[in-house]
Amino acid sequence: MVSLGFDLATLPARMTYRGTRAMLTMPGDFERVLVEIREASDEVALEIQALMADVDADMSQKTAHLNSEQKQQAAELALDAAEKHLSMAALNMLRALWLAVDSSRGLEHDKESVIIEHER
């Protein structure tokens, strides 16, 4: 039963590995994979360029009335806020990881403890 359970649990990973290996060893398919990776990276580059253009236009409009010193102060405030948000995000990720790991642990009972059961 344990062997069958292990085989069933690892089946998706084994099928994915075999399928990927078979696809990459076929003549011509490796080139197709490279083309798809290039296309995906080009799409990401275009999205990043569009995002940067939007940020540039937005910030140029919002900070047009500020002088260089005020822009520097605003930059320091923005970096401070970003640092706090990233710190909290990292802390929240660690908390979520701890909760996920802790929730999967079985409840352990002390052999000397007393368990009181209630009838309903």
C-alpha positions, 0 to 999 in steps of 0.5 A, a space after each residue: 500500500 505504501 509503495 502504491 501510494 508513493 507511486 500515485 503521489 509521484 506520478 504527476 512529477 514523473 509524467 512531467 519530467 518524462 514529457 519534458 525530456 521527450 519533448 526536448 530530445 525530439 529534433 526541432 522541438 528544442 528550437 521551438 522551445 527557445 523561440 517560445 522562451 524568446 517570445 515570452 521574454 520579449 512580451 515581458 520586456 514590452 510590459 516593463 517598458 510600458 509600465 516604466 513609461 506610465 510611471 514616468 508620465 504619472 510622476 512627471 505630472 505629479 511632481 512638475 511643481 516640485 523643485 529638486 530639493 523637494 523631489 529628493 525629500 519625496 524620494 526619501 519618503 517613498 524609499 522609507 515607505 517601500 522599505 517598511 512595506 517590503 519588511 512587512 511583506 517579508 514578515 507576513 510571508 514568514 508568518 504564512 510559511 510558519 502557519 502552513 508548516 505548523 498546520 500540517 504537523 500532527 497533534 502530539 499528545 503527551 503520554 502522561 497527559 489526561 484526555 477528557 472526552 465529553 459525550 454529546 
